[in-house]
């Protein structure tokens, strides 16, 4: 299966100069196309630009190929608007040049003008209806416009013409954005039939299975990915998180040490390392790693959430309050944040706001730990009647769990028995 750059197909490849017989005046205009092409593919851009300017002077600016390659060079230099104007000039000389039209669309895409790019790709399809690259890039534009149904149709048609890893990756990404993980898994599985050793496909599939809580399959695909690319930081991070979830912190840290060499500025990596140290009760190291993660990505809610957990565990309640509040501001739909904020507020002796936070958590999700902690806080503040109501709600939810879930956290059972005795004593 042919590969292509992830941002778009053939973004910087110059087509070879035309080989058709030329009229004498045309031959003079095109005589150095071979040299322009050679210098461009050898990435001798300065020398190439000099030859292009010479050719344009000799042809009075009418050499289509020279303009086209000059536009490619300008885009590689980051001068996208200038490259767009040059590609448009090339299409004025030869309106039926599909290569130049596609590059006009590509430049519009890079400038964020996705609707205009789609119109250009529509023109390309009139000239060449079975070009996979046009369908693929048109799909990218629709994806940015969130026209997901049309986007899926474009990528599917591109793959029907010619299968490419990059198209499979983008199609799976569209499904994943819509949280249709089953369809995304099907797409990546189909892609692996043609590229069984593609490390990025294997990694992405492993992460999707991880989201679906199928850890065994996830670990299998991530292991295969590491076989083909043992230093891929993204793969190591995903595999390490599975190991970490099984409480094998030392093995996870060994994995993360390898990833840190490849991606030293990954906020997610430092977040995971910090939580490994937290699991080992090395709180100073945990806070140091998590604060580094927060520095690298201050808008990632889970880092603030984890910092809140560590500070709550170490009795630094004011700091815990700050980080839980920050986490809630970034992700207000995560109910556990409200529960831990409530616990923090109760430790800060702000009973009224603690109750408000518990009520918010309970309204958002049915979780037995929310009711249990709420009951404990109410009892500690002398509200026996409400504490009993919350304990009954806890018992109702807890009784519906299976035996494995009931025994997952021994502390829950300890607090349950203690609370039961205390409520019985004050009956």
Secondary structure, DSSP 8 states (H G I E B T S, - for coil): -B---TTSTTTT-------S---HHHHHHHTTHHHHHHHHHTT-HHHHHHHHHHHHHHTTT--HHHHHHHHHHHHHTT-HHHHHHHHHHHHHH-TT-HHHHHHHHHHHHHTT-HHHHHHHHHHHHHH-TT-HHHHHHHHHHHHHTT-HHHHHHHHHHHHHHS-BHHHHHHHHHHHHHTT-HHHHHHHHHHHHTT-TT-HHHHHHHHHHHHHTT-HHHHHHHHHHHHHH-TT-HHHHHHHHHHHHHTT-HHHHHHHHHHHHHH-TT-HHHHHHHHHHHHHTT-HHHHHHHHHHHHHH-TT-HHHHHHHHHHHHHTT-HHHHHHHHHHHHHH-TT-HHHHHHHHHHHHHTT-HHHHHHHHHHHHHH---HHHHHHHHHHHHHTT-HHHHHHHHHHHHHHHTTS-HHHHTS-HHHHHHHHHHHHHHHHT-
